[in-house]
Amino acid sequence: MKNILVPTDFSACAGYAIDLGFAFAEFFDATLHLFACIDLPDNWNELSDEEKNNLPEKKQLLENANVLLSEWRDRADREGIKLQTIISGGKFLKELQKQVTENKTDFVIMGSHGASGKQEYFIGSNTQKAIRKLHVPVFVIKNTLKEYAFKNVVFASNFDANEKEPFQKFLSFIKWFTPETIHLLSINTSGWFGQPSLLMKEAMKDFKELCEGYNCKTHFYRDLSVDVGIRHFAKEVNADLIAVSNQNRHPLKRIFSGSNVEALVNHCESPVLSLDFAEVPVEL
């Protein structure tokens, strides 16, 4: 992991994400990119000083953002963290995608609203859009973490062959935190995506074999819907982290359609890691 991107609107939940970004940047010796998208004209950088002076409200927004980001720059200097701060105008998702590409981002951390239901900037729509559109892992956090340790983790999947690559990448990430237990979780619903338990348990064996060296448990859990089942199970085992693959999103091909992942991220209070990766073209 070389480049970590954290979008911020300077809200409390975005602050939780930045704190985690600092911890990960130190742990992985990565560069942390803090990105603020504010209400500036798309052509702001092309405007003359005179034209900018005619927009005092926008100049104040930019100044406020710079002051707030300076606090994080000071912290980075104190802690020896490699930090880049970016401010842009425009549409949030478009600018976020641009930053992911330009900075060769490996990992995105986003804050979202917690159980209080406070209306923060990243509530629901922007986080869900990022989950839907970004082809990098997205870590969603809603509350401050008392410690940056993930000892009891859940990987929820339908465990078909296409899920092995995301699972192996999940193992490559989680190994750094020496988890005590990895729970492999399949949700059986009464609807279209329900699968016979014997077939599912057989499919999970291959994934369990990939967990050599870990205490790995398999679970076939029945509930009314996928995201509700994951949340219920995670609460039962007191999970520190939930990971789901978000790559093969066609709903007829896999249990975790994009909408299920987005619903999980929107409703779950535990940290959620949505695993997605850009496809590398095959050289012929």
Solvent accessible surface area in square Angstrom, and as a share of the most:
residue,aa,sasa,rsa
1,M,68,0.30
2,K,154,0.65
3,N,29,0.15
4,I,0,0.00
5,L,0,0.00
6,V,0,0.00
7,P,0,0.00
8,T,4,0.03
9,D,39,0.20
10,F,61,0.25
11,S,22,0.14
12,A,56,0.44
13,C,5,0.03
14,A,0,0.00
15,G,17,0.16
16,Y,66,0.25
17,A,0,0.00
18,I,2,0.01
19,D,43,0.22
20,L,0,0.00
21,G,0,0.00
22,F,4,0.02
23,A,22,0.17
24,F,2,0.01
25,A,2,0.02
26,E,121,0.54
27,F,105,0.44
28,F,34,0.14
29,D,106,0.55
30,A,2,0.02
31,T,33,0.19
32,L,0,0.00
33,H,10,0.04
34,L,0,0.00
35,F,1,0.00
36,A,0,0.00
37,C,20,0.12
38,I,28,0.14
39,D,96,0.50
40,L,14,0.07
41,P,40,0.25
42,D,128,0.67
43,N,68,0.35
44,W,14,0.05
45,N,139,0.72
46,E,146,0.66
47,L,31,0.15
48,S,56,0.36
49,D,111,0.58
50,E,130,0.58
51,E,84,0.38
52,K,43,0.18
53,N,87,0.44
54,N,107,0.55
55,L,60,0.30
56,P,79,0.50
57,E,122,0.55
58,K,46,0.19
59,K,84,0.35
60,Q,90,0.40
61,L,69,0.34
62,L,43,0.22
63,E,99,0.44
64,N,66,0.34
65,A,3,0.02
66,N,60,0.31
67,V,84,0.48
68,L,67,0.33
69,L,0,0.00
70,S,37,0.24
71,E,106,0.47
72,W,51,0.18
73,R,82,0.30
74,D,78,0.40
75,R,51,0.19
76,A,3,0.03
77,D,116,0.60
78,R,178,0.65
79,E,86,0.39
80,G,65,0.63
81,I,17,0.09
82,K,102,0.43
83,L,42,0.21
84,Q,79,0.35
85,T,35,0.20
86,I,26,0.13
87,I,43,0.22
88,S,19,0.12
89,G,14,0.13
90,G,25,0.24
91,K,158,0.67
92,F,19,0.08
93,L,32,0.16
94,K,140,0.59
95,E,26,0.11
96,L,0,0.00
97,Q,68,0.30
98,K,97,0.41
99,Q,15,0.06
100,V,18,0.11
101,T,104,0.60
102,E,107,0.48
103,N,22,0.11
104,K,162,0.69
105,T,10,0.06
106,D,57,0.29
107,F,7,0.03
108,V,0,0.00
109,I,0,0.00
110,M,1,0.00
111,G,0,0.00
112,S,1,0.01
113,H,29,0.13
114,G,15,0.14
115,A,89,0.69
116,S,87,0.56
117,G,35,0.34
118,K,125,0.53
119,Q,146,0.65
120,E,30,0.14
121,Y,96,0.37
122,F,2,0.01
123,I,45,0.23
124,G,10,0.10
125,S,65,0.42
126,N,21,0.11
127,T,2,0.01
128,Q,35,0.16
129,K,80,0.34
130,A,0,0.00
131,I,2,0.01
132,R,103,0.38
133,K,93,0.39
134,L,6,0.03
135,H,99,0.44
136,V,19,0.11
137,P,11,0.07
138,V,2,0.01
139,F,0,0.00
140,V,2,0.01
141,I,1,0.01
142,K,7,0.03
143,N,67,0.34
144,T,83,0.48
145,L,40,0.20
146,K,207,0.88
147,E,120,0.54
148,Y,85,0.32
149,A,26,0.20
150,F,2,0.01
151,K,71,0.30
152,N,32,0.16
153,V,0,0.00
154,V,0,0.00
155,F,0,0.00
156,A,0,0.00
157,S,0,0.00
158,N,10,0.05
159,F,4,0.02
160,D,48,0.25
161,A,82,0.63
162,N,93,0.48
163,E,0,0.00
164,K,70,0.30
165,E,97,0.43
166,P,1,0.00
167,F,0,0.00
168,Q,87,0.39
169,K,69,0.29
170,F,0,0.00
171,L,20,0.10
172,S,61,0.40
173,F,20,0.08
174,I,0,0.00
175,K,100,0.42
176,W,135,0.47
177,F,16,0.07
178,T,92,0.54
179,P,11,0.07
180,E,119,0.53
181,T,18,0.11
182,I,0,0.00
183,H,10,0.05
184,L,0,0.00
185,L,0,0.00
186,S,0,0.00
187,I,3,0.01
188,N,9,0.04
189,T,14,0.08
190,S,106,0.69
191,G,50,0.48
192,W,202,0.71
193,F,57,0.24
194,G,31,0.30
195,Q,67,0.30
196,P,83,0.52
197,S,43,0.28
198,L,145,0.72
199,L,119,0.59
200,M,4,0.02
201,K,107,0.45
202,E,102,0.46
203,A,35,0.27
204,M,1,0.00
205,K,115,0.49
206,D,69,0.36
207,F,1,0.01
208,K,93,0.39
209,E,131,0.59
210,L,63,0.31
211,C,3,0.02
212,E,158,0.71
213,G,82,0.79
214,Y,64,0.24
215,N,78,0.40
216,C,13,0.08
217,K,96,0.41
218,T,58,0.34
219,H,44,0.20
220,F,47,0.20
221,Y,43,0.16
222,R,166,0.61
223,D,24,0.13
224,L,157,0.78
225,S,38,0.24
226,V,7,0.04
227,D,14,0.07
228,V,38,0.22
229,G,0,0.00
230,I,1,0.00
231,R,68,0.25
232,H,85,0.38
233,F,8,0.03
234,A,5,0.04
235,K,172,0.73
236,E,119,0.53
237,V,36,0.21
238,N,120,0.61
239,A,12,0.10
240,D,51,0.26
241,L,0,0.00
242,I,0,0.00
243,A,0,0.00
244,V,0,0.00
245,S,0,0.00
246,N,1,0.00
247,Q,43,0.19
248,N,51,0.26
249,R,54,0.20
250,H,91,0.40
251,P,64,0.40
252,L,124,0.62
253,K,144,0.61
254,R,6,0.02
255,I,3,0.02
256,F,2,0.01
257,S,11,0.07
258,G,15,0.15
259,S,77,0.50
260,N,28,0.14
261,V,1,0.00
262,E,15,0.07
263,A,27,0.21
264,L,2,0.01
265,V,1,0.00
266,N,37,0.19
267,H,95,0.43
268,C,5,0.03
269,E,74,0.33
270,S,28,0.18
271,P,13,0.08
272,V,2,0.01
273,L,1,0.01
274,S,2,0.01
275,L,3,0.02
276,D,4,0.02
277,F,39,0.16
278,A,70,0.54
279,E,161,0.72
280,V,129,0.74
281,P,113,0.71
282,V,124,0.72
283,E,165,0.74
284,L,216,1.07
